[in-house]
Amino acid sequence: MNHESSPAAPESTAGRKPRVAVLFGGRSSEHSVSCVTAAGVLGAIDKDKYDVVPIGIARNGQWVQVADDPAQWSLASGAMPEIAASAEPVMLASRDTAPELVVAPAAQVPQSLGNVDVVLPLLHGPFGEDGTLQGLLEMADVRYVGAGVLASAVGMDKHFMKVVFESAGLAVGPYVVITDRQWQQDADAALQRAAALQFPVFVKPARAGSSMGITRVTEPSGLRSAIEAAREHDPKVVVEAGIIGREIEVAVLQGRGTEPTRASLPGEIAVQPGQHQFYDFEAKYIDGAAAALSCPADLPADATDKVRELAALAFDALGGEGLSRVDFFYTPDGELIINEINTMPGFTPISMYPQMWAKSGLPYTELIDELLYLALNRKTGLR
């Protein structure tokens, strides 16, 4: 892959290392997953090129300065990592010169942590991956890695994501959406609509990731409990008909400048026989032997070309920036049906997105470098 060895710093960073705020944790149910992602990035980012400031977001939404210690945020201890609230919260202040991080203890004079050139938001789920944080950063004129407000919001919502994909001509499997109002007004009618799909079905929170709250249901009698389980994460639920096919993933990377969107070699997840019926949360993050990635996936050459083309199309249709992982089903008759896009995919060294780029010639540290290049060299505001 052709890329420069070092990001070109914008004018504000001339003569010094770009200052990167690595933001992780958050208010969603994927708080600990975000910490694990940050552990991988903090251990791999090139400290000779970047001045790194780790900032955690506690579950109550408070920003705090945290240790630059990958081990503290990993799963190495066997416990799920957690950002603790602090009596010394951090705020992002908008200045005339450049955005600034400020520590603001109660009843004390705020202290500056210095300017920020770019934010690397490693947040999964609502209040981080859904456009809310992106809107805050846009209002503060801060450059950041990844999708903008609209693309983040649509990419987080499995319902509207499918609407965008269908409008772009991508094949989407059968599904039913159950809103909170519909469930409250007439749960039986909602269950009847869901039961009309071909079983097995997958019941999912509309705006959650990392397989949180997902249940595979094999008969109508299991729908109510599965929907209630999904509603613990999101009052809006999507029920998708099961599709017979192989699960193929593609890592997508924004092109530099006016260059076209880049797609990695496709990968395939094989969930090992045992206690996991699908690629669930435990298979992704806890049970290291539960799944294996094959990259490149064993596909005919034309299917490999097609899935990469469709992944780039999905990214562009959404208005993606930075990175995304796009997931497909490859059916026995050779059809490619899009499952979803993830605008902030798992990003640990063993996550599928970095692994696919490593197999495509862009190692983990260089991938982080490339994402920061893209963010540092895009303008703020409307694009």
Sine and cosine of phi, psi and omega as CSV:
sin_phi,cos_phi,sin_psi,cos_psi,sin_omega,cos_omega
0.00,0.00,0.70,-0.71,-0.01,-1.00
-1.00,0.00,0.87,-0.49,0.11,-0.99
-0.37,-0.93,0.44,-0.90,-0.03,-1.00
-0.94,0.34,0.39,-0.92,-0.05,-1.00
-0.98,0.22,-0.31,0.95,-0.04,-1.00
-0.57,-0.82,0.65,-0.76,0.03,-1.00
-0.88,0.48,0.56,-0.83,0.11,-0.99
-0.99,0.12,0.87,-0.49,-0.07,-1.00
-0.97,0.25,0.64,-0.77,0.12,-0.99
-0.92,0.40,0.15,-0.99,-0.10,-0.99
-0.82,0.57,-0.59,0.81,-0.08,-1.00
-0.92,0.39,-0.29,0.96,-0.03,-1.00
-0.94,-0.34,0.16,0.99,-0.05,-1.00
-0.85,0.53,0.75,-0.66,0.06,-1.00
1.00,0.10,0.05,1.00,0.05,-1.00
-0.52,-0.85,0.18,-0.98,0.01,-1.00
-0.96,0.28,0.66,-0.75,0.11,-0.99
-0.86,0.51,0.64,-0.77,-0.02,-1.00
-0.99,-0.13,0.87,-0.50,-0.11,-0.99
-0.93,-0.38,0.87,-0.50,0.14,-0.99
-1.00,-0.02,0.92,-0.40,0.04,-1.00
-1.00,-0.02,0.91,-0.41,-0.16,-0.99
-0.95,-0.32,0.80,-0.60,-0.06,-1.00
-0.43,-0.90,0.16,-0.99,-0.09,-1.00
0.98,-0.19,-0.89,-0.46,0.11,-0.99
0.98,-0.22,0.05,-1.00,-0.12,-0.99
-1.00,-0.06,-0.14,0.99,-0.10,-0.99
-0.99,0.11,0.11,-0.99,0.05,-1.00
-0.93,0.37,-0.16,0.99,0.02,-1.00
-0.99,-0.14,0.38,0.92,0.00,-1.00
-0.79,0.62,-0.78,0.62,-0.06,-1.00
-0.94,0.34,-0.56,0.83,0.06,-1.00
-0.88,0.48,-0.65,0.76,0.04,-1.00
-0.87,0.48,-0.65,0.76,0.03,-1.00
-0.89,0.45,-0.65,0.76,0.01,-1.00
-0.91,0.42,-0.67,0.75,0.08,-1.00
-0.86,0.52,-0.70,0.71,-0.01,-1.00
-0.89,0.45,-0.59,0.81,0.02,-1.00
-0.86,0.52,-0.68,0.74,0.03,-1.00
-0.90,0.43,-0.70,0.71,-0.04,-1.00
-0.93,0.37,-0.70,0.72,-0.01,-1.00
-0.89,0.46,-0.49,0.87,0.02,-1.00
-0.99,0.16,-0.24,0.97,-0.11,-0.99
-0.89,-0.47,-0.37,0.93,-0.06,-1.00
-0.88,0.47,0.61,-0.79,-0.08,-1.00
-0.98,0.22,0.98,-0.20,-0.05,-1.00
-0.95,0.31,-0.26,0.97,0.09,-1.00
-0.96,0.27,-0.37,0.93,-0.01,-1.00
-0.98,-0.19,-0.46,0.89,-0.14,-0.99
-0.78,-0.63,0.59,-0.81,0.18,-0.98
-1.00,-0.03,0.93,-0.37,-0.17,-0.99
-0.98,-0.22,0.76,-0.65,0.05,-1.00
-0.84,-0.54,0.97,-0.26,0.02,-1.00
-0.97,0.23,0.77,-0.64,0.04,-1.00
-0.80,-0.60,0.84,-0.54,0.04,-1.00
-0.99,-0.13,0.49,-0.87,0.11,-0.99
-0.91,-0.42,0.89,-0.46,0.01,-1.00
-0.95,0.32,0.22,-0.98,-0.04,-1.00
-0.90,0.43,-0.35,0.94,0.05,-1.00
-1.00,0.05,0.07,1.00,0.04,-1.00
1.00,-0.04,-0.06,1.00,-0.03,-1.00
-0.96,0.27,0.71,-0.71,0.08,-1.00
-1.00,0.01,0.70,-0.71,0.00,-1.00
-0.64,-0.77,0.51,-0.86,0.11,-0.99
-0.98,0.20,0.75,-0.67,-0.08,-1.00
-0.80,-0.60,0.16,-0.99,-0.06,-1.00
-0.95,0.32,0.61,-0.79,0.11,-0.99
-1.00,0.09,0.93,0.38,-0.12,-0.99
-0.73,-0.68,1.00,-0.09,-0.04,-1.00
-0.81,0.59,-0.59,0.81,-0.04,-1.00
-0.89,0.46,-0.56,0.83,-0.03,-1.00
-0.91,0.40,-0.46,0.89,-0.09,-1.00
-0.96,-0.26,0.13,0.99,-0.02,-1.00
-1.00,-0.09,0.00,-1.00,0.07,-1.00
-1.00,-0.08,0.21,0.98,-0.10,-0.99
-0.87,0.49,-0.54,0.84,-0.04,-1.00
-0.98,0.20,-0.17,0.98,-0.05,-1.00
1.00,0.02,-0.17,0.99,0.03,-1.00
-0.97,-0.24,0.45,-0.89,0.04,-1.00
-0.98,0.22,0.84,-0.54,-0.05,-1.00
-0.91,0.41,0.45,-0.89,-0.11,-0.99
-0.56,-0.83,0.68,-0.73,0.11,-0.99
-1.00,0.02,0.83,-0.56,0.00,-1.00
-1.00,0.00,0.59,-0.81,0.11,-0.99
-0.91,0.42,0.33,-0.94,-0.09,-1.00
-0.65,-0.76,0.41,-0.91,0.10,-1.00
-0.98,0.19,-0.06,1.00,0.00,-1.00
-0.83,-0.55,0.96,0.27,-0.04,-1.00
-0.92,0.38,0.42,-0.91,0.03,-1.00
-0.96,-0.28,0.64,-0.77,0.04,-1.00
-0.82,-0.58,0.44,-0.90,0.10,-1.00
-0.98,-0.17,0.91,-0.42,-0.05,-1.00
-0.97,-0.25,0.70,-0.71,0.04,-1.00
-1.00,-0.02,0.87,-0.49,0.00,-1.00
-0.92,-0.39,0.21,-0.98,0.03,-1.00
-0.91,0.42,-0.57,0.82,-0.07,-1.00
-1.00,0.06,-0.85,0.53,-0.03,-1.00
-0.39,-0.92,0.44,-0.90,0.05,-1.00
-0.87,0.49,0.53,-0.85,-0.12,-0.99
-0.69,-0.72,0.61,-0.79,0.14,-0.99
-1.00,-0.03,0.71,-0.70,-0.07,-1.00
-0.74,-0.67,0.75,-0.66,0.13,-0.99
-1.00,0.01,0.78,-0.63,-0.10,-0.99
-0.80,-0.61,0.98,0.21,0.07,-1.00
-0.90,0.43,0.50,-0.86,-0.01,-1.00
-0.88,0.48,0.71,-0.70,0.08,-1.00
0.87,0.50,0.43,0.90,0.04,-1.00
-0.75,-0.66,0.30,-0.95,0.03,-1.00
-0.94,0.33,0.80,-0.60,0.04,-1.00
-0.86,0.52,0.55,-0.84,0.00,-1.00
-0.86,-0.51,0.70,-0.71,-0.04,-1.00
-0.99,0.17,0.67,-0.74,0.15,-0.99
-0.99,-0.14,0.06,1.00,0.03,-1.00
0.99,-0.17,0.16,-0.99,-0.01,-1.00
-0.95,0.30,0.33,-0.94,0.04,-1.00
-0.83,-0.56,0.77,-0.64,0.03,-1.00
-1.00,-0.04,-0.55,0.84,-0.04,-1.00
-0.40,-0.92,0.59,-0.81,0.07,-1.00
-0.96,-0.28,0.73,-0.68,0.10,-0.99
-0.96,-0.29,1.00,-0.06,-0.09,-1.00
-1.00,0.09,0.96,-0.29,-0.02,-1.00
-0.98,-0.18,0.79,0.62,-0.08,-1.00
-0.95,-0.31,0.70,-0.71,0.01,-1.00
-0.92,-0.40,0.64,-0.77,0.09,-1.00
1.00,0.03,-0.15,-0.99,-0.01,-1.00
-0.85,0.52,0.46,-0.89,0.00,-1.00
0.90,0.44,0.54,0.84,0.04,-1.00
-0.14,-0.99,-0.70,0.71,-0.04,-1.00
-0.95,-0.30,-0.04,1.00,-0.19,-0.98
-0.97,-0.26,0.22,0.98,0.02,-1.00
0.99,-0.16,-0.26,0.97,-0.01,-1.00
-0.93,0.37,-0.78,0.62,0.05,-1.00
-0.90,0.44,-0.64,0.77,-0.01,-1.00
-0.88,0.48,-0.60,0.80,0.05,-1.00
-0.91,0.42,-0.66,0.76,0.04,-1.00
-0.87,0.49,-0.72,0.70,-0.03,-1.00
-0.92,0.39,-0.60,0.80,0.05,-1.00
-0.89,0.46,-0.68,0.74,-0.02,-1.00
-0.92,0.40,-0.47,0.88,0.02,-1.00
-1.00,0.00,0.05,1.00,-0.02,-1.00
0.85,0.53,0.68,0.73,0.03,-1.00
-0.97,-0.25,0.76,-0.65,0.14,-0.99
-0.94,0.34,0.56,-0.83,0.01,-1.00
-0.48,-0.87,0.38,-0.93,0.00,-1.00
-0.99,0.16,0.68,-0.73,0.18,-0.98
0.97,-0.25,-0.12,-0.99,-0.11,-0.99
-0.90,0.43,0.45,-0.89,0.04,-1.00
-0.98,0.17,-0.22,-0.97,-0.12,-0.99
-0.88,0.47,-0.82,0.57,-0.08,-1.00
-0.92,0.40,-0.74,0.67,-0.02,-1.00
-0.88,0.48,-0.62,0.79,0.03,-1.00
-0.91,0.42,-0.70,0.71,-0.03,-1.00
-0.91,0.42,-0.72,0.70,-0.01,-1.00
-0.93,0.36,-0.64,0.77,0.01,-1.00
-0.91,0.41,-0.39,0.92,0.01,-1.00
-0.99,0.13,-0.43,0.90,-0.10,-0.99
-0.98,-0.18,0.95,-0.30,-0.09,-1.00
-0.89,0.46,-0.38,0.93,0.05,-1.00
-0.96,0.30,-0.87,0.49,-0.07,-1.00
-0.94,0.35,-0.46,0.89,0.13,-0.99
-0.83,0.56,-0.72,0.69,-0.01,-1.00
-0.91,0.41,-0.59,0.81,0.04,-1.00
-0.88,0.48,-0.70,0.71,0.02,-1.00
-0.90,0.44,-0.70,0.72,-0.02,-1.00
-0.89,0.45,-0.68,0.73,0.02,-1.00
-0.88,0.47,-0.64,0.77,-0.01,-1.00
-0.92,0.39,-0.42,0.91,0.03,-1.00
-1.00,0.05,0.01,1.00,0.04,-1.00
1.00,0.02,0.19,0.98,0.03,-1.00
-0.99,0.11,0.59,-0.81,0.01,-1.00
-0.97,0.25,0.79,-0.61,-0.01,-1.00
-0.84,-0.54,0.68,-0.74,0.00,-1.00
-0.95,0.30,0.27,-0.96,0.02,-1.00
-0.89,0.46,0.62,-0.79,-0.02,-1.00
-0.42,-0.91,0.29,-0.96,0.07,-1.00
-0.73,-0.68,0.67,-0.74,0.06,-1.00
-0.96,-0.27,0.72,-0.69,0.05,-1.00
-0.84,-0.54,0.95,-0.32,0.01,-1.00
-0.99,0.14,0.22,-0.97,0.02,-1.00
-0.87,0.49,-0.67,0.74,-0.01,-1.00
-0.90,0.44,-0.69,0.73,0.02,-1.00
-0.88,0.47,-0.65,0.76,0.00,-1.00
-0.92,0.38,-0.65,0.76,0.01,-1.00
-0.94,0.35,-0.60,0.80,-0.05,-1.00
-0.97,0.26,-0.71,0.71,-0.09,-1.00
-0.38,-0.92,0.99,0.13,-0.03,-1.00
-0.89,0.46,-0.56,0.83,-0.02,-1.00
-0.90,0.43,-0.64,0.77,0.03,-1.00
-0.91,0.42,-0.63,0.77,0.04,-1.00
-0.90,0.44,-0.67,0.75,0.03,-1.00
-0.90,0.44,-0.61,0.79,0.00,-1.00
-0.91,0.42,-0.65,0.76,0.04,-1.00
-0.90,0.44,-0.67,0.74,0.00,-1.00
-0.92,0.39,-0.61,0.79,-0.04,-1.00
-0.94,0.35,-0.27,0.96,0.02,-1.00
-0.97,0.25,-0.22,0.97,0.05,-1.00
-0.96,0.27,0.34,-0.94,0.04,-1.00
-0.98,0.21,0.77,-0.64,0.00,-1.00
-1.00,0.04,0.46,-0.89,0.03,1.00
-0.95,0.32,0.39,-0.92,0.09,-1.00
-0.85,-0.53,0.33,-0.95,0.08,-1.00
-0.90,-0.44,0.85,-0.53,0.01,-1.00
-0.99,-0.15,0.83,-0.56,-0.15,-0.99
-0.72,-0.69,0.60,-0.80,0.26,-0.97
-0.87,0.49,0.68,-0.73,-0.06,-1.00
-0.92,0.40,-0.51,0.86,-0.12,-0.99
-0.77,-0.64,0.85,0.53,0.10,-1.00
-0.60,-0.80,0.28,-0.96,0.00,-1.00
-0.68,-0.73,-0.24,-0.97,0.00,-1.00
0.83,0.56,0.45,0.89,0.01,-1.00
0.89,0.46,0.36,0.93,0.06,-1.00
-0.91,0.41,0.77,-0.63,0.12,-0.99
0.95,0.31,0.24,0.97,-0.02,-1.00
-1.00,-0.02,0.70,-0.72,0.04,-1.00
-0.76,-0.64,0.71,-0.70,0.15,-0.99
-1.00,0.02,0.83,-0.56,-0.08,-1.00
-0.89,-0.46,0.77,-0.63,-0.09,-1.00
-0.98,-0.21,-0.22,0.98,0.01,-1.00
-0.46,-0.89,0.39,-0.92,-0.09,-1.00
-0.83,0.56,-0.51,0.86,-0.05,-1.00
-0.90,0.44,-0.34,0.94,-0.02,-1.00
-1.00,-0.03,-0.03,1.00,-0.11,-0.99
-0.93,0.36,-0.71,0.71,-0.12,-0.99
-0.86,0.51,-0.75,0.66,-0.03,-1.00
-0.91,0.41,-0.58,0.81,0.02,-1.00
-0.92,0.39,-0.65,0.76,0.03,-1.00
-0.91,0.41,-0.67,0.75,0.04,-1.00
-0.89,0.45,-0.61,0.79,0.04,-1.00
-0.91,0.42,-0.65,0.76,0.04,-1.00
-0.92,0.40,-0.59,0.80,-0.03,-1.00
-0.93,0.36,-0.25,0.97,0.11,-0.99
-0.92,0.38,-0.37,0.93,0.01,-1.00
-0.97,-0.22,-0.47,0.88,-0.07,-1.00
-0.32,-0.95,0.77,-0.64,0.03,-1.00
-0.92,0.39,-0.26,0.97,0.06,-1.00
-0.98,-0.20,0.77,-0.64,-0.13,-0.99
-0.82,-0.58,0.60,-0.80,0.11,-0.99
-0.90,-0.44,0.75,-0.66,0.08,-1.00
-0.92,-0.38,0.86,-0.50,-0.08,-1.00
-0.92,-0.40,0.71,-0.71,0.09,-1.00
-0.91,0.41,0.68,-0.73,0.07,-1.00
-0.91,0.42,0.67,-0.75,-0.01,-1.00
-0.90,-0.43,0.78,-0.63,0.05,-1.00
-0.98,0.22,0.90,-0.44,-0.02,-1.00
0.17,-0.99,0.21,-0.98,0.04,-1.00
-1.00,0.10,0.57,-0.82,-0.01,-1.00
-1.00,-0.03,0.92,-0.40,-0.04,-1.00
-0.90,-0.43,0.71,-0.70,-0.02,-1.00
-0.85,-0.53,0.50,-0.87,0.06,-1.00
-0.72,-0.70,0.74,-0.68,0.08,-1.00
-1.00,0.00,0.78,-0.62,-0.07,-1.00
-0.90,-0.43,0.62,-0.78,-0.03,-1.00
-0.71,-0.71,0.75,-0.66,0.03,-1.00
-0.85,0.53,0.60,-0.80,0.10,-0.99
-0.97,0.24,0.43,-0.90,0.06,-1.00
-0.97,0.25,0.70,-0.71,0.05,-1.00
0.84,0.54,-0.84,-0.54,0.01,-1.00
-0.99,-0.12,0.17,0.98,0.02,-1.00
-0.93,0.35,0.46,-0.89,-0.05,-1.00
-0.94,0.35,0.35,-0.94,0.07,-1.00
-0.87,0.50,0.64,-0.77,-0.05,-1.00
-0.97,-0.24,0.63,-0.77,0.02,-1.00
-0.81,-0.59,0.71,-0.70,0.01,-1.00
-0.96,0.28,0.10,-1.00,0.23,-0.97
-0.88,0.48,0.60,-0.80,-0.01,-1.00
-0.95,0.32,0.51,-0.86,0.06,-1.00
-0.86,-0.50,0.35,-0.94,0.03,-1.00
-0.75,-0.66,0.76,-0.65,0.04,-1.00
-1.00,-0.04,0.80,-0.59,0.09,-1.00
-0.91,-0.41,0.94,-0.35,0.06,-1.00
-0.98,0.19,0.84,-0.54,-0.08,-1.00
-0.93,0.36,0.58,-0.81,0.02,-1.00
-0.83,0.56,0.66,-0.75,-0.03,-1.00
0.43,-0.90,-0.74,-0.68,-0.14,-0.99
-1.00,-0.02,-0.01,1.00,-0.02,-1.00
-0.96,-0.29,0.88,-0.48,0.02,-1.00
-0.99,0.14,-0.36,0.93,0.06,-1.00
-0.46,-0.89,0.00,-1.00,-0.07,-1.00
-0.98,0.20,0.97,0.23,-0.10,-0.99
-1.00,0.04,-0.06,-1.00,-0.07,-1.00
-0.85,0.52,-0.72,0.69,-0.04,-1.00
-0.90,0.44,-0.63,0.78,0.01,-1.00
-0.91,0.41,-0.52,0.86,-0.03,-1.00
-0.98,0.22,-0.64,0.77,-0.23,-0.97
-0.83,-0.56,-0.35,0.94,-0.12,-0.99
-0.95,-0.31,-0.79,0.61,-0.08,-1.00
-1.00,-0.05,0.99,-0.11,-0.08,-1.00
-0.90,0.43,-0.34,0.94,-0.01,-1.00
-0.99,-0.10,0.08,1.00,-0.13,-0.99
-0.97,0.23,-0.44,0.90,-0.10,-1.00
-0.56,-0.83,0.44,-0.90,0.03,-1.00
-0.74,-0.68,0.59,-0.81,0.03,-1.00
-0.97,-0.23,0.77,-0.64,0.16,-0.99
-0.95,-0.31,0.86,-0.51,-0.01,-1.00
-0.56,-0.83,0.88,-0.48,0.08,1.00
-0.96,0.27,0.52,-0.85,0.05,-1.00
-0.90,0.43,0.53,-0.85,-0.01,-1.00
-0.98,0.21,1.00,0.07,-0.02,-1.00
-0.80,-0.60,0.42,-0.91,0.17,-0.99
-0.86,0.51,0.48,-0.88,-0.07,-1.00
-0.83,0.56,-0.65,0.76,-0.03,-1.00
-0.93,0.37,-0.56,0.83,0.04,-1.00
-0.94,0.34,-0.60,0.80,0.06,-1.00
-0.88,0.48,-0.72,0.69,0.02,-1.00
-0.89,0.45,-0.66,0.75,-0.07,-1.00
-0.93,0.37,-0.68,0.73,-0.05,-1.00
-0.93,0.37,-0.55,0.83,0.08,-1.00
-0.93,0.38,-0.63,0.77,0.04,-1.00
-0.90,0.44,-0.69,0.73,-0.02,-1.00
-0.93,0.36,-0.57,0.82,0.04,-1.00
-0.89,0.45,-0.69,0.73,0.04,-1.00
-0.91,0.42,-0.61,0.79,0.04,-1.00
-0.89,0.46,-0.69,0.73,0.01,-1.00
-0.88,0.47,-0.69,0.72,0.02,-1.00
-0.86,0.50,-0.73,0.68,-0.03,-1.00
-0.94,0.35,-0.61,0.80,0.01,-1.00
-0.89,0.46,-0.57,0.82,0.01,-1.00
-0.98,0.21,-0.29,0.96,-0.13,-0.99
0.98,0.20,0.58,0.81,-0.08,-1.00
-0.91,0.42,0.44,-0.90,0.13,-0.99
-0.65,-0.76,0.49,-0.87,0.03,-1.00
0.96,0.26,-0.99,-0.14,-0.14,-0.99
-0.65,-0.76,0.39,-0.92,0.18,-0.98
-0.30,-0.95,0.43,-0.90,0.20,-0.98
-0.92,-0.39,0.74,-0.67,-0.03,-1.00
-0.90,-0.44,0.77,-0.64,-0.10,-0.99
-0.92,-0.39,0.68,-0.73,-0.03,-1.00
-0.77,-0.64,0.31,-0.95,0.27,-0.96
-0.95,-0.30,0.73,-0.68,0.08,-1.00
-0.95,-0.31,0.95,-0.30,-0.14,-0.99
-0.99,0.15,0.29,-0.96,0.00,-1.00
-0.86,0.52,-0.43,0.90,0.02,-1.00
-1.00,-0.04,0.19,0.98,0.11,-0.99
1.00,0.04,0.16,0.99,0.01,-1.00
-0.99,0.12,0.59,-0.81,0.07,-1.00
-0.95,-0.32,0.91,-0.42,-0.01,-1.00
-0.93,-0.37,0.83,-0.56,-0.04,-1.00
-0.96,0.27,0.69,-0.73,0.04,-1.00
-0.99,-0.11,-0.85,0.53,0.01,-1.00
-0.24,-0.97,0.18,-0.98,0.15,-0.99
-0.88,-0.48,0.57,-0.82,0.03,-1.00
-0.82,-0.57,0.93,-0.36,-0.10,-0.99
-0.99,0.17,-0.22,0.98,0.17,-0.98
-0.66,-0.75,0.98,0.21,-0.05,-1.00
-0.94,0.35,0.28,-0.96,0.12,-0.99
-0.77,0.64,0.68,-0.73,-0.18,-0.98
-0.73,-0.68,0.43,0.90,0.14,-0.99
-0.96,0.29,0.26,-0.97,0.01,-1.00
-0.85,0.53,-0.42,0.91,-0.01,-1.00
-0.98,-0.19,0.06,1.00,0.06,-1.00
-0.94,0.35,0.38,-0.93,-0.11,-0.99
-0.91,0.41,-0.64,0.77,-0.04,-1.00
-0.86,0.50,-0.83,0.56,0.03,-1.00
-0.90,0.44,-0.56,0.83,0.01,-1.00
-0.89,0.45,-0.67,0.74,-0.01,-1.00
-0.91,0.41,-0.61,0.79,0.05,-1.00
-0.94,0.33,-0.57,0.82,0.06,-1.00
-0.88,0.47,-0.66,0.75,0.03,-1.00
-0.93,0.36,-0.35,0.94,-0.01,-1.00
-0.99,-0.11,0.09,1.00,0.11,-0.99
0.97,-0.23,0.18,0.98,0.00,-1.00
-0.81,-0.59,1.00,-0.09,-0.05,-1.00
-0.89,0.45,0.25,-0.97,-0.15,-0.99
-0.81,0.58,-0.81,0.59,-0.03,-1.00
-0.89,0.46,-0.65,0.76,0.02,-1.00
-0.93,0.36,-0.50,0.86,0.07,-1.00
-0.91,0.41,-0.70,0.72,0.08,-1.00
-0.86,0.51,-0.68,0.73,0.02,-1.00
-0.86,0.52,-0.70,0.72,-0.02,-1.00
-0.91,0.41,-0.65,0.76,0.02,-1.00
-0.90,0.43,-0.63,0.77,0.04,-1.00
-0.93,0.37,-0.60,0.80,0.09,-1.00
-0.84,0.54,-0.76,0.65,-0.03,-1.00
-0.86,0.51,-0.67,0.74,-0.03,-1.00
-0.94,0.33,-0.67,0.74,-0.02,-1.00
-0.92,0.39,-0.40,0.91,-0.09,-1.00
-0.95,-0.32,0.31,0.95,0.15,-0.99
-0.94,-0.33,0.52,-0.86,-0.04,-1.00
-0.97,0.23,0.36,-0.93,0.10,-1.00
-1.00,0.05,0.23,-0.97,0.01,-1.00
0.99,0.15,-0.38,-0.93,-0.03,-1.00
-0.91,0.40,0.71,-0.70,-0.02,-1.00
-0.81,-0.58,0.00,0.00,0.00,0.00
